[in-house]
Amino acid sequence: MADLPHNLCFHAIDGSVISSLHHLAESLEWMSDDTYYYHVNEHKNDFANWVEHVHSNAALASDIRRRDSRLGAAVAVYRHLLGCK
């Protein structure tokens, strides 16, 4: 899976740049809780929005929104990448 052009990448509050779904899964594993909860709260989920609108994957975005932690979100992305249901 190819990396996205810089202008379509996810730019996290900590300065990291996420360029693919695989990179998103890895980043979710290791990012700080402060970074994660800056982008995810009761009003928004920036990671899910990016997946839905940039990657055109509403099903994965919905799965990410249902998860209640960054590791849960990482599992959702990894399951998608592995083709698990």
C-alpha positions as protocol buffer text, in pm:
chain_id: "A"
residue {
  index: 1
  type: MET
  ca { x: 0 y: 0 z: 0 }
}
residue {
  index: 2
  type: ALA
  ca { x: 157 y: 325 z: -114 }
}
residue {
  index: 3
  type: ASP
  ca { x: 205 y: 626 z: 108 }
}
residue {
  index: 4
  type: LEU
  ca { x: -18 y: 925 z: 44 }
}
residue {
  index: 5
  type: PRO
  ca { x: 100 y: 1262 z: -86 }
}
residue {
  index: 6
  type: HIS
  ca { x: 200 y: 1490 z: 203 }
}
residue {
  index: 7
  type: ASN
  ca { x: -110 y: 1709 z: 170 }
}
residue {
  index: 8
  type: LEU
  ca { x: -337 y: 1407 z: 230 }
}
residue {
  index: 9
  type: CYS
  ca { x: -141 y: 1266 z: 523 }
}
residue {
  index: 10
  type: PHE
  ca { x: -271 y: 1284 z: 878 }
}
residue {
  index: 11
  type: HIS
  ca { x: -82 y: 1549 z: 1073 }
}
residue {
  index: 12
  type: ALA
  ca { x: -98 y: 1474 z: 1445 }
}
residue {
  index: 13
  type: ILE
  ca { x: -71 y: 1738 z: 1716 }
}
residue {
  index: 14
  type: ASP
  ca { x: 267 y: 1596 z: 1824 }
}
residue {
  index: 15
  type: GLY
  ca { x: 413 y: 1670 z: 1481 }
}
residue {
  index: 16
  type: SER
  ca { x: 405 y: 1316 z: 1349 }
}
residue {
  index: 17
  type: VAL
  ca { x: 281 y: 1259 z: 996 }
}
residue {
  index: 18
  type: ILE
  ca { x: 83 y: 944 z: 913 }
}
residue {
  index: 19
  type: SER
  ca { x: 94 y: 846 z: 548 }
}
residue {
  index: 20
  type: SER
  ca { x: -86 y: 510 z: 524 }
}
residue {
  index: 21
  type: LEU
  ca { x: -323 y: 280 z: 709 }
}
residue {
  index: 22
  type: HIS
  ca { x: -32 y: 59 z: 814 }
}
residue {
  index: 23
  type: HIS
  ca { x: 147 y: 364 z: 953 }
}
residue {
  index: 24
  type: LEU
  ca { x: -176 y: 464 z: 1131 }
}
residue {
  index: 25
  type: ALA
  ca { x: -196 y: 126 z: 1305 }
}
residue {
  index: 26
  type: GLU
  ca { x: 168 y: 148 z: 1413 }
}
residue {
  index: 27
  type: SER
  ca { x: 127 y: 508 z: 1526 }
}
residue {
  index: 28
  type: LEU
  ca { x: -180 y: 426 z: 1734 }
}
residue {
  index: 29
  type: GLU
  ca { x: 22 y: 162 z: 1917 }
}
residue {
  index: 30
  type: TRP
  ca { x: 297 y: 400 z: 2020 }
}
residue {
  index: 31
  type: MET
  ca { x: 154 y: 752 z: 2038 }
}
residue {
  index: 32
  type: SER
  ca { x: 99 y: 911 z: 2376 }
}
residue {
  index: 33
  type: ASP
  ca { x: -246 y: 911 z: 2529 }
}
residue {
  index: 34
  type: ASP
  ca { x: -231 y: 1292 z: 2523 }
}
residue {
  index: 35
  type: THR
  ca { x: -188 y: 1289 z: 2145 }
}
residue {
  index: 36
  type: TYR
  ca { x: -460 y: 1027 z: 2097 }
}
residue {
  index: 37
  type: TYR
  ca { x: -714 y: 1207 z: 2314 }
}
residue {
  index: 38
  type: TYR
  ca { x: -641 y: 1539 z: 2146 }
}
residue {
  index: 39
  type: HIS
  ca { x: -772 y: 1381 z: 1826 }
}
residue {
  index: 40
  type: VAL
  ca { x: -1040 y: 1160 z: 1981 }
}
residue {
  index: 41
  type: ASN
  ca { x: -1306 y: 1269 z: 2229 }
}
residue {
  index: 42
  type: GLU
  ca { x: -1682 y: 1261 z: 2271 }
}
residue {
  index: 43
  type: HIS
  ca { x: -1720 y: 1519 z: 1992 }
}
residue {
  index: 44
  type: LYS
  ca { x: -1479 y: 1394 z: 1726 }
}
residue {
  index: 45
  type: ASN
  ca { x: -1254 y: 1117 z: 1603 }
}
residue {
  index: 46
  type: ASP
  ca { x: -1000 y: 1268 z: 1366 }
}
residue {
  index: 47
  type: PHE
  ca { x: -846 y: 929 z: 1282 }
}
residue {
  index: 48
  type: ALA
  ca { x: -1181 y: 782 z: 1179 }
}
residue {
  index: 49
  type: ASN
  ca { x: -1264 y: 1095 z: 979 }
}
residue {
  index: 50
  type: TRP
  ca { x: -930 y: 1068 z: 795 }
}
residue {
  index: 51
  type: VAL
  ca { x: -991 y: 701 z: 717 }
}
residue {
  index: 52
  type: GLU
  ca { x: -1344 y: 775 z: 596 }
}
residue {
  index: 53
  type: HIS
  ca { x: -1269 y: 1081 z: 384 }
}
residue {
  index: 54
  type: VAL
  ca { x: -913 y: 1028 z: 261 }
}
residue {
  index: 55
  type: HIS
  ca { x: -915 y: 649 z: 231 }
}
residue {
  index: 56
  type: SER
  ca { x: -1287 y: 632 z: 139 }
}
residue {
  index: 57
  type: ASN
  ca { x: -1344 y: 352 z: 389 }
}
residue {
  index: 58
  type: ALA
  ca { x: -1660 y: 415 z: 588 }
}
residue {
  index: 59
  type: ALA
  ca { x: -1669 y: 61 z: 732 }
}
residue {
  index: 60
  type: LEU
  ca { x: -1322 y: 86 z: 886 }
}
residue {
  index: 61
  type: ALA
  ca { x: -1395 y: 439 z: 1007 }
}
residue {
  index: 62
  type: SER
  ca { x: -1708 y: 312 z: 1182 }
}
residue {
  index: 63
  type: ASP
  ca { x: -1509 y: 31 z: 1344 }
}
residue {
  index: 64
  type: ILE
  ca { x: -1248 y: 279 z: 1468 }
}
residue {
  index: 65
  type: ARG
  ca { x: -1522 y: 501 z: 1614 }
}
residue {
  index: 66
  type: ARG
  ca { x: -1660 y: 205 z: 1811 }
}
residue {
  index: 67
  type: ARG
  ca { x: -1326 y: 144 z: 1983 }
}
residue {
  index: 68
  type: ASP
  ca { x: -1268 y: 306 z: 2321 }
}
residue {
  index: 69
  type: SER
  ca { x: -888 y: 320 z: 2321 }
}
residue {
  index: 70
  type: ARG
  ca { x: -595 y: 385 z: 2089 }
}
residue {
  index: 71
  type: LEU
  ca { x: -492 y: 18 z: 2110 }
}
residue {
  index: 72
  type: GLY
  ca { x: -846 y: -87 z: 2023 }
}
residue {
  index: 73
  type: ALA
  ca { x: -835 y: 146 z: 1724 }
}
residue {
  index: 74
  type: ALA
  ca { x: -498 y: -2 z: 1624 }
}
residue {
  index: 75
  type: VAL
  ca { x: -647 y: -352 z: 1638 }
}
residue {
  index: 76
  type: ALA
  ca { x: -933 y: -239 z: 1412 }
}
residue {
  index: 77
  type: VAL
  ca { x: -688 y: -108 z: 1153 }
}
residue {
  index: 78
  type: TYR
  ca { x: -465 y: -417 z: 1171 }
}
residue {
  index: 79
  type: ARG
  ca { x: -770 y: -645 z: 1134 }
}
residue {
  index: 80
  type: HIS
  ca { x: -871 y: -449 z: 825 }
}
residue {
  index: 81
  type: LEU
  ca { x: -521 y: -473 z: 678 }
}
residue {
  index: 82
  type: LEU
  ca { x: -516 y: -850 z: 739 }
}
residue {
  index: 83
  type: GLY
  ca { x: -861 y: -894 z: 589 }
}
residue {
  index: 84
  type: CYS
  ca { x: -1022 y: -1009 z: 914 }
}
residue {
  index: 85
  type: LYS
  ca { x: -1390 y: -948 z: 980 }
}
